Amino acid sequence: MSAASLLRQARLTARLSQRALADRARTSQARISRIERGVEDPSYGQLEKLVGACGLEFKATVTTPGAIARDDLRETAADLARAAELSRFLTSVAIAGTKTR
């Protein structure tokens, strides 16, 4: 996600106009506009400050390309466990159905 789309999403989530965000962050509305249009790239610290002015917390994670985040892995494992449970249930229903015929 680009800094432009991240800031815009944070601002819209906070239901702030560019002017209101600029006032909170003590910067200009023109600067907010330049960042959201991708004309200006803020530093990490500046982006953190702007997102914070929206009432949100900005965190970045550095990972190896193609790596799976631990939380994503846990969610995937839980999804697989639920799928296996459903499969066992459906198999037992199918077996029970064949016995009654």
Secondary structure, DSSP 8 states (H G I E B T S, - for coil): --HHHHHHHHHHHTT--HHHHHHHHTS-HHHHHHHHTTSS---HHHHHHHHHHTT---------TT---HHHHHHHHHHHHHHHHHHHHHHHHHHHHHH--
